[in-house]
Each structure stands twice: as structure tokens, then as C-alpha cells.
Amino acid sequence: MLRYLLDPANAITAAGLLCSAGALYLAMAGRPELAIAAALWAVLADHLDGVVARRSVNRAPEMGRMGKSLDGFADLVYGAVVPALLIIELSQTSVLSYVTASLLLLAGALRLSYFNNFGLSSGGHFTGVPLSYDVPLLAAFMLARYWIPPEHFTTVLNLTFLALAALHVASIPVPSLSRAMYGVVTLYSVTASAVLAVRGLA
């Protein structure tokens, strides 16, 4: 099975999973800024593996099939599991955070299962908001944490991600990112991860 990781796109997906593993460890260690910084690199890996897969010449079909399944698992981990754990951690294991995390995991699994079976719509749009929005939004919350009153932070965080969970499974068309937007997301992710890493290590 390990030979499938010799495929460049699959290797990038695996690297993203390792970033997610690091994020989970850091979240459990009570280092949310560092956890989100690591998770942002999992987002970048998810964007890059598709580009590399499309540009791979004479890629073996079995490598593509394996990559599709591996990518789905990686998406669920960084897009739902990591945010769910971080929300519980940031909310100090409140009951509301349990509800939010549970619904986020359920919505993530449904969203990915739907996409794996039906793909993009005929117009080239996603159905529902992709999971790749979760970690960048969580990073924005952490970057703005000092401007949100502490007594309101966890409530706003949970309500926002409850709404996002609903949007993941909503029958709304969401356009795929353009090349320019991929550049914006990459720049944001790199910058935000650097800022959060500095804060987390301070």
C-alpha cells in the first residue's frame, strides 16, 4: 500500500494528513494557535494535491483512485475533525461546543459523501459550502480574538460554526475557486499561519 505514496499528488495529500495530525496533537496540548497554524498547511496541501494530480503525465488509474479516497479522508480530518476538537478546546468542553462539534462532524461526513458520489453540479459548482472553508474561518476567529469580548467569544464561535455546518449540507451552489482566489487563499493561509505560530510560541 505504501507504494501509492510514491505518486506526487498522493504524497502531498499524506503530508497534509501529517499536518492535521500535528494540529490534533497541538490542540490536545492546549496550543490552539499552533494547532490552527498547522491545520492551515493541511488546507494548502489539499489545494496543491489536486493541481499536481491534474498536471501529472501518464498517471496510473489506480493511483488516481487511491488518491481520490485518500483525499476524502484527509478532507474530513482537517475540515471537520480538527475544527471540532478546537471548538471544544476553545469552549472549555461546554455542552454547546459538544453540539457544535457533533453537527460539524456529521455535516462534514455527509458533505464529502455527497461530493464523492455526485461531484460538481452540471454548472461546475459545489453543492453546499466545502469543508476547506472551516480552518481559514477558524484562523480568522483566532486572529480577531483580542477584539471580541472574552465573555462573547465562545458563543459567537459556536453559533458561527453551527451555521457553517448547516451551509455544508445546504442545497446551495458554491462556485469553485478561480486561480486568482487560490492565490489569495494561499497568501492568507501562509500569513495567518505565521502570525498564529508567532503568537503561539510567545
N, C-alpha and C positions, 0 to 999 in steps of 0.2 A: 504493500500500500504506500510505503514511503516514496516509491518512485514517482508517484503523481506530483510530489512536491518539487520535482526537477523541472516541471513546467513553470516558466517565469511568472505567469499570472497566478497560478495556484500558490507559488512560493510567497507572493505578495499578500495573498489572502491569509496564508498561515502566519505571516509576520503581523498582520492586523489582529489576528486572534491572540497572538502573544502580547500585543499592546493591550488588548481587552483583559487578558489575564493579569497583567500588571495593574490595570485600573481597578480590577476587583480586589486585588491584594491591598492596594493603597487605600481603597475605600474602607476595607475591613480594619486597616491600621489607623483609621481616623485621620487620613490625609486627603480630604476631598479635592483640594485644589490640584494636587499632584495626580490624583485619580482621573480628574477630568482632562488634565493635560495629556495623560497617556491615552485616554479614550479618543481624543481629537486626532491622534495619529492613526487610530483604527479607522476613523472616518476617512482620512486621507488614503489609507491603504485600500479601502472599499472603492473609492473613486478611481484609483490608479489601476487596480487589477482588471477592471473592465476595459480600460484603454489599452493595456498591454495585451489582453486576450484578443481584442479586435484587430490588433496590428501584428499578431503572431502569424507568421507564414507557415503553411503546411502543418498547422496544429492538429494533432491526432484527435479524432472524435471522442475517444474515451477520456482524454484529458479535459475536453470541454464539458462532458457530462459530469465528471468528478468535480470540476471547478464550479459548476452551477450549484451542486449540492453543498459543497464546502462554503461557497459564498453565502448561501441561505443561512447556514448555521452561524457564520461569522456575523451576519447582519442581525440575527436575533440576539446574540450576545452583546455586541456593542450598542445596538439600537434599542434594546429593551431591558436586558438583564442588568447591564451596568447602570443605566439611569434609574432603574427601580431600586437597586441597592443603595445608590447615592441619595435618593429621595428619602428612603428610610433612615439612612445615617444622618442626613441634614435635619430631618424632622424629629430626631431622637426617639425613633421607634413608636411614633404616635399611631393611634388607630387609623387616623385619616391617611397617613403615609402607607399603611398596610393596604388600604383600599385602593389608593392610587397605584401602588406598585403592582398589585394583583391585576387590576384592569389594564395597566400598561403592558404587562406580560401577555395577557390574553389577547389584547388588540394587536400586539406585535406578531404573535403566532398566527392569528387569523389573516393579518395583512400579508405576511410572507407566504402563507399557504395559498391565498388567492392569487398573488402575483406569480408564484411558481406554476400554477395551473393555467392561468389565463393571460399572463403577461401584460403588455401595454394594450390600451384600447386601440380601436381602428384609427383614431386620430393621433396616435403616438403619445397619449397622455397616460400617466399613472391614475389608477382609481384609488382615492384616498391619499393622505399625506404619507410619504415614505418615512421609514424609521431613521433615515440619515439626518432628519431634522432635529432629533431629540438631543443628542450630545452638544451640537452647537448652541441650541437654546439653553441647555443647562449651563454651558460655559458663560453665556450672556448673563444668566442669573448670578453666577458666582462673581463675575466682573462687576456687576452692579450691586453686589451685596451691601456695600458700605453706604449706599444711597437709599436702601429700603429699610424702614424701621424694623429693628430686630423682632418686635412683637408681631409684625405682619409678614415677615419673610417666608416662614414655612407655609402659612396659609395661602399666600399668593402663589408660591411654588407648586403646592399640591393642586390647587384649583386650575392652574395653567396646564399642568400635565394631565389632569383628568380631561380637560377639554381636548388636549392633543391626542389622548387615547381614543376619544370619540372620532376625531378627524382621521385617524389612521384607518378606521373601518367605515368611514362615510363614503357614500357613492358620489363623490365629487371629483371632477377631472383636475389633475395637477400636472402642469407641463414639466417635462424632463428638463434638466439644467442645460443651458446653452454653454458653448465653450467659454464665453466671457464669464458666465456665472460660476463655472468650475474654477476659473482663475480667482474670482472673488472669494469663493468658499475656501480655496487653498490658502490664500493670503490670510484670511480671517483665522483659519484653524492654526496656522503656524504662529501667527502673532498672539492669539489668545492662549495657546499652549505655553508660549514663552513667558507671558505675563503671569499666568497662573502658577507655572513652575517656580518663578522667582518668589511669588507670594508664599507658596507652599514651603519653600526652603528657608524663608526668612525667619 
